[in-house]
Amino acid sequence: MNTDFIKYQAQTSPYPLGMEVSHAVGSYIYDSNNKKYLDFVAGVSACALGHQHPRVNQAIKDQLDKYSHVMVYGEYSQSPAVQYCKLLASLLPAPLDKTYLVNSGTEAIEGALKLARRTTGRSQLISCHNAYHGNTMGSMSVMGFEERKRIFRPLIPDVDFITFNNETDLQKITTKTAGIILETIQGGAGFIQPHNDFLKKVRQRCTEVGAMMILDEIQPGFGRTGKLFGFQNYDVVPDIVVMGKGMGGGMPVGAFTASSAMMDLLSDNPKLGHITTFGGHPVIASACLATLQEITETNLMAEAMEKEKLFRTLLVHPLIVEIRGKGLMLAAMTESADITNEVILKCQDKGLILFWLLFEGCAIRITPPLTISEEEIREGCSIMLEVMDEILNKN
């Protein structure tokens, strides 16, 4: 299968891991030899409830028996999408009450950037150095990592950058700014949290000059940081919140939410200001609804914070410089990319799935399903420490 995988399926890097997947359940993925791997990555934060969660699976099966795609987004009233958007509105702070459903996080970013420009009538967008918001052209334009986007220029114009957590840079947000887009916790840069009320100060500056504050919750969202959305940890409300990944319980989806007054601007003058064929797909929306209900009707969010404490207690080793992040969005930092690479690859050999971050080579990604058990955490951390001991003793 790997031969055909390389030959027929376009790759994202020269050296894919190439695990031949047989099946997955709970916190484990099984390869074609029936070897099981404890999953500390959850599809890069996407499988919030683990693999084959019964509530999500049942919702998908039930909807398949009724109807699948019937019409482009926004024309027909379809129960799964309506129920989902209504529940989401009830859980978000005012004025975030209307949601546009799309197919992925990067597509949601595109819509949010358009909405900021449509709302303000301005063109300038501001992002952060080392930010990652997706890989389509608009999203890439606000990516703060020149190495990844140089070859694809020219990108969209009038985009400027500031440094995350640098308060002095906030003066660059002016009456010419349509919106500033921030990851609530910077992901690819190394799971960097805002400090010293940075997000509140961004909010204040945006309010002063009439710019839109866009928060990218694609990775922190849906319970991963102990709250439904990461921004709820920092006492701030954005004008536009963007979501994806864990939202669908492993299914492909994205969305952006804002006030009704703002969102209605996309439907007129011009009409069809933002359109999508498959956004709000009833099967996907059913999975999203089941996922959101499970996260909010259980103790998973509170448990994420307790599980963070367990990870921090267990992962003490000379090769670990620090643990960054919040909840179950964690990164174990080593002294070098070489050490990180060796840990990740050797852990996979021993049945533990870890992964990298986009821009920070020293980081070991730890973003397991919210449903992971304490016993499984101990199992995985034991493998990590065993591998690190081997590396330390070898050197």
GUVOKE-750419 format. One record per residue (C-alpha): residue number from 1; x, y, z. Coordinates in steps of 0.2 Angstrom, whole numbers, m for minus. Example, Ala and Ser with C-alpha at 12.3 -4.5 7.8 and 13.67 -1.06 7.14 Angstrom:
GUVOKE-750419
(site 1, (62, m22, 39));
(site 2, (68, m5, 36));
This chain:
GUVOKE-750419
(site 1, (0, 0, 0));
(site 2, (14, 12, 4));
(site 3, (21, 10, m14));
(site 4, (4, 16, m21));
(site 5, (2, 29, m8));
(site 6, (18, 37, m14));
(site 7, (15, 34, m32));
(site 8, (m4, 40, m33));
(site 9, (m7, 52, m19));
(site 10, (1, 69, m19));
(site 11, (12, 71, m4));
(site 12, (16, 86, 8));
(site 13, (34, 82, 12));
(site 14, (48, 71, 5));
(site 15, (47, 59, 19));
(site 16, (29, 54, 25));
(site 17, (28, 43, 40));
(site 18, (19, 30, 30));
(site 19, (10, 20, 43));
(site 20, (m2, 8, 34));
(site 21, (m18, 11, 44));
(site 22, (m30, m4, 47));
(site 23, (m42, 4, 60));
(site 24, (m43, 15, 75));
(site 25, (m54, 15, 91));
(site 26, (m53, 26, 106));
(site 27, (m36, 32, 109));
(site 28, (m27, 19, 98));
(site 29, (m23, 17, 80));
(site 30, (m19, 0, 72));
(site 31, (m8, m3, 57));
(site 32, (m10, m17, 44));
(site 33, (0, m29, 55));
(site 34, (m12, m26, 69));
(site 35, (1, m17, 79));
(site 36, (m7, m4, 90));
(site 37, (m1, 14, 93));
(site 38, (m7, 25, 107));
(site 39, (m12, 42, 99));
(site 40, (m5, 57, 108));
(site 41, (m9, 68, 92));
(site 42, (m28, 65, 88));
(site 43, (m26, 69, 70));
(site 44, (m17, 85, 74));
(site 45, (m30, 90, 87));
(site 46, (m45, 86, 76));
(site 47, (m51, 70, 84));
(site 48, (m57, 78, 100));
(site 49, (m67, 63, 106));
(site 50, (m54, 50, 100));
(site 51, (m58, 37, 86));
(site 52, (m75, 30, 82));
(site 53, (m83, 38, 96));
(site 54, (m100, 30, 97));
(site 55, (m111, 46, 99));
(site 56, (m103, 53, 84));
(site 57, (m103, 37, 74));
(site 58, (m122, 35, 78));
(site 59, (m126, 53, 73));
(site 60, (m117, 50, 56));
(site 61, (m126, 34, 53));
(site 62, (m143, 41, 57));
(site 63, (m141, 56, 46));
(site 64, (m135, 45, 31));
(site 65, (m151, 36, 32));
(site 66, (m161, 52, 30));
(site 67, (m152, 62, 17));
(site 68, (m134, 68, 13));
(site 69, (m130, 83, 1));
(site 70, (m146, 91, m6));
(site 71, (m142, 109, m10));
(site 72, (m128, 122, m9));
(site 73, (m125, 130, 8));
(site 74, (m138, 143, 13));
(site 75, (m153, 139, 2));
(site 76, (m162, 125, 11));
(site 77, (m166, 123, 30));
(site 78, (m157, 107, 35));
(site 79, (m160, 102, 53));
(site 80, (m142, 96, 58));
(site 81, (m134, 113, 53));
(site 82, (m148, 123, 61));
(site 83, (m147, 114, 77));
(site 84, (m129, 115, 77));
(site 85, (m128, 134, 74));
(site 86, (m142, 137, 87));
(site 87, (m133, 127, 100));
(site 88, (m116, 135, 96));
(site 89, (m124, 153, 98));
(site 90, (m131, 148, 115));
(site 91, (m114, 144, 121));
(site 92, (m104, 159, 114));
(site 93, (m104, 176, 122));
(site 94, (m114, 190, 114));
(site 95, (m113, 196, 100));
(site 96, (m107, 180, 93));
(site 97, (m123, 173, 87));
(site 98, (m123, 168, 69));
(site 99, (m111, 155, 61));
(site 100, (m106, 152, 43));
(site 101, (m102, 133, 40));
(site 102, (m88, 128, 28));
(site 103, (m77, 113, 25));
(site 104, (m60, 117, 33));
(site 105, (m51, 129, 45));
(site 106, (m42, 137, 31));
(site 107, (m58, 140, 21));
(site 108, (m65, 148, 37));
(site 109, (m50, 160, 38));
(site 110, (m54, 165, 21));
(site 111, (m71, 170, 25));
(site 112, (m66, 179, 41));
(site 113, (m54, 190, 32));
(site 114, (m67, 194, 19));
(site 115, (m79, 198, 32));
(site 116, (m67, 210, 41));
(site 117, (m65, 219, 25));
(site 118, (m83, 219, 20));
(site 119, (m88, 226, 38));
(site 120, (m75, 240, 39));
(site 121, (m73, 245, 21));
(site 122, (m54, 244, 24));
(site 123, (m41, 233, 16));
(site 124, (m26, 232, 28));
(site 125, (m25, 215, 38));
(site 126, (m13, 212, 52));
(site 127, (m6, 196, 58));
(site 128, (8, 190, 68));
(site 129, (26, 183, 65));
(site 130, (26, 164, 65));
(site 131, (7, 163, 64));
(site 132, (m1, 149, 55));
(site 133, (m19, 151, 49));
(site 134, (m20, 138, 34));
(site 135, (m12, 136, 17));
(site 136, (m24, 143, 4));
(site 137, (m19, 160, m3));
(site 138, (m28, 172, 9));
(site 139, (m23, 161, 24));
(site 140, (m5, 160, 17));
(site 141, (m5, 179, 15));
(site 142, (m7, 180, 34));
(site 143, (5, 166, 38));
(site 144, (20, 174, 47));
(site 145, (33, 162, 40));
(site 146, (41, 168, 24));
(site 147, (51, 152, 20));
(site 148, (34, 143, 17));
(site 149, (26, 157, 6));
(site 150, (40, 165, m4));
(site 151, (39, 154, m19));
(site 152, (20, 157, m20));
(site 153, (21, 176, m20));
(site 154, (13, 188, m25));
(site 155, (0, 184, m11));
(site 156, (m15, 196, m6));
(site 157, (m9, 214, m4));
(site 158, (m9, 226, 11));
(site 159, (m5, 213, 25));
(site 160, (7, 218, 39));
(site 161, (14, 209, 54));
(site 162, (17, 212, 72));
(site 163, (25, 201, 86));
(site 164, (14, 191, 97));
(site 165, (14, 198, 115));
(site 166, (23, 214, 109));
(site 167, (12, 228, 116));
(site 168, (21, 241, 107));
(site 169, (17, 234, 90));
(site 170, (m2, 237, 94));
(site 171, (0, 255, 88));
(site 172, (1, 247, 70));
(site 173, (m17, 244, 72));
(site 174, (m25, 260, 65));
(site 175, (m40, 267, 57));
(site 176, (m34, 259, 40));
(site 177, (m34, 242, 48));
(site 178, (m49, 231, 43));
(site 179, (m44, 217, 55));
(site 180, (m30, 209, 65));
(site 181, (m30, 190, 65));
(site 182, (m22, 181, 80));
(site 183, (m21, 163, 86));
(site 184, (m28, 163, 103));
(site 185, (m13, 152, 107));
(site 186, (1, 152, 94));
(site 187, (2, 134, 87));
(site 188, (15, 132, 74));
(site 189, (26, 144, 84));
(site 190, (27, 132, 99));
(site 191, (11, 133, 108));
(site 192, (14, 151, 115));
(site 193, (1, 158, 126));
(site 194, (m4, 177, 127));
(site 195, (3, 185, 143));
(site 196, (1, 201, 152));
(site 197, (m17, 203, 146));
(site 198, (m11, 204, 128));
(site 199, (m27, 199, 120));
(site 200, (m37, 212, 131));
(site 201, (m25, 225, 125));
(site 202, (m28, 220, 107));
(site 203, (m47, 220, 110));
(site 204, (m46, 238, 117));
(site 205, (m35, 244, 102));
(site 206, (m47, 237, 89));
(site 207, (m62, 245, 98));
(site 208, (m53, 262, 98));
(site 209, (m49, 262, 79));
(site 210, (m64, 252, 73));
(site 211, (m54, 237, 67));
(site 212, (m61, 219, 68));
(site 213, (m52, 207, 80));
(site 214, (m52, 189, 73));
(site 215, (m47, 175, 84));
(site 216, (m41, 159, 76));
(site 217, (m48, 145, 88));
(site 218, (m45, 131, 75));
(site 219, (m33, 122, 87));
(site 220, (m37, 128, 104));
(site 221, (m56, 127, 102));
(site 222, (m69, 114, 107));
(site 223, (m63, 110, 125));
(site 224, (m44, 108, 122));
(site 225, (m39, 122, 134));
(site 226, (m52, 118, 147));
(site 227, (m65, 130, 140));
(site 228, (m76, 128, 125));
(site 229, (m65, 141, 116));
(site 230, (m47, 147, 121));
(site 231, (m52, 165, 122));
(site 232, (m63, 162, 136));
(site 233, (m48, 159, 147));
(site 234, (m42, 177, 144));
(site 235, (m58, 187, 147));
(site 236, (m60, 194, 129));
(site 237, (m73, 193, 115));
(site 238, (m67, 194, 97));
(site 239, (m78, 201, 83));
(site 240, (m75, 185, 73));
(site 241, (m70, 168, 79));
(site 242, (m64, 155, 68));
(site 243, (m65, 136, 71));
(site 244, (m61, 119, 64));
(site 245, (m51, 104, 68));
(site 246, (m59, 96, 84));
(site 247, (m76, 104, 79));
(site 248, (m81, 89, 69));
(site 249, (m75, 74, 80));
(site 250, (m64, 69, 66));
(site 251, (m74, 75, 51));
(site 252, (m69, 89, 39));
(site 253, (m76, 105, 44));
(site 254, (m73, 123, 48));
(site 255, (m84, 139, 53));
(site 256, (m83, 157, 57));
(site 257, (m95, 166, 69));
(site 258, (m99, 184, 71));
(site 259, (m114, 195, 75));
(site 260, (m129, 194, 65));
(site 261, (m127, 212, 59));
(site 262, (m109, 207, 52));
(site 263, (m114, 191, 45));
(site 264, (m129, 197, 36));
(site 265, (m117, 209, 26));
(site 266, (m111, 193, 16));
(site 267, (m129, 190, 9));
(site 268, (m132, 206, 0));
(site 269, (m123, 221, m9));
(site 270, (m116, 210, m17));
(site 271, (m127, 194, m15));
(site 272, (m117, 178, m13));
(site 273, (m103, 188, m4));
(site 274, (m96, 171, 2));
(site 275, (m102, 154, m5));
(site 276, (m98, 136, m3));
(site 277, (m106, 120, m10));
(site 278, (m103, 108, 4));
(site 279, (m103, 119, 19));
(site 280, (m116, 114, 32));
(site 281, (m116, 96, 24));
(site 282, (m129, 87, 34));
(site 283, (m119, 72, 39));
(site 284, (m104, 83, 44));
(site 285, (m116, 94, 54));
(site 286, (m123, 79, 63));
(site 287, (m105, 74, 68));
(site 288, (m102, 92, 74));
(site 289, (m118, 93, 84));
(site 290, (m114, 76, 93));
(site 291, (m97, 82, 96));
(site 292, (m102, 98, 104));
(site 293, (m116, 90, 114));
(site 294, (m103, 77, 121));
(site 295, (m90, 90, 125));
(site 296, (m103, 102, 134));
(site 297, (m113, 88, 143));
(site 298, (m99, 79, 151));
(site 299, (m84, 84, 161));
(site 300, (m71, 83, 147));
(site 301, (m66, 101, 148));
(site 302, (m63, 101, 166));
(site 303, (m54, 85, 165));
(site 304, (m42, 92, 152));
(site 305, (m35, 103, 165));
(site 306, (m32, 89, 177));
(site 307, (m24, 79, 163));
(site 308, (m13, 93, 159));
(site 309, (m7, 93, 177));
(site 310, (m3, 74, 175));
(site 311, (7, 77, 160));
(site 312, (17, 90, 168));
(site 313, (20, 79, 183));
(site 314, (25, 64, 173));
(site 315, (36, 72, 159));
(site 316, (51, 77, 170));
(site 317, (67, 73, 161));
(site 318, (84, 81, 158));
(site 319, (80, 81, 139));
(site 320, (64, 91, 142));
(site 321, (68, 110, 144));
(site 322, (50, 115, 147));
(site 323, (32, 110, 144));
(site 324, (22, 124, 134));
(site 325, (4, 126, 131));
(site 326, (m13, 124, 141));
(site 327, (m25, 109, 144));
(site 328, (m22, 96, 131));
(site 329, (m13, 107, 119));
(site 330, (5, 104, 125));
(site 331, (22, 104, 118));
(site 332, (37, 96, 126));
(site 333, (52, 107, 122));
(site 334, (69, 99, 119));
(site 335, (86, 107, 116));
(site 336, (87, 103, 98));
(site 337, (77, 98, 83));
(site 338, (88, 82, 82));
(site 339, (83, 77, 99));
(site 340, (64, 80, 95));
(site 341, (65, 70, 79));
(site 342, (73, 56, 87));
(site 343, (61, 55, 101));
(site 344, (46, 56, 89));
(site 345, (52, 43, 78));
(site 346, (58, 31, 91));
(site 347, (42, 33, 101));
(site 348, (32, 28, 85));
(site 349, (43, 12, 84));
(site 350, (38, 8, 102));
(site 351, (19, 11, 99));
(site 352, (17, 29, 103));
(site 353, (11, 43, 91));
(site 354, (19, 60, 93));
(site 355, (21, 73, 80));
(site 356, (30, 90, 76));
(site 357, (24, 108, 76));
(site 358, (26, 118, 60));
(site 359, (39, 131, 64));
(site 360, (47, 126, 80));
(site 361, (58, 112, 77));
(site 362, (62, 108, 96));
(site 363, (44, 105, 100));
(site 364, (36, 88, 103));
(site 365, (17, 89, 100));
(site 366, (6, 82, 113));
(site 367, (m12, 84, 108));
(site 368, (m21, 68, 113));
(site 369, (m40, 66, 112));
(site 370, (m50, 74, 126));
(site 371, (m56, 57, 130));
(site 372, (m39, 49, 134));
(site 373, (m38, 41, 151));
(site 374, (m26, 44, 165));
(site 375, (m20, 26, 162));
(site 376, (m16, 29, 144));
(site 377, (m7, 46, 148));
(site 378, (4, 36, 160));
(site 379, (7, 23, 147));
(site 380, (12, 35, 134));
(site 381, (23, 46, 145));
(site 382, (32, 30, 151));
(site 383, (37, 27, 133));
(site 384, (43, 44, 130));
(site 385, (54, 44, 146));
(site 386, (60, 27, 141));
(site 387, (65, 33, 124));
(site 388, (73, 49, 131));
(site 389, (83, 38, 143));
(site 390, (90, 28, 128));
(site 391, (95, 44, 119));
(site 392, (103, 51, 135));
(site 393, (113, 36, 139));
(site 394, (118, 34, 121));
(site 395, (126, 51, 121));
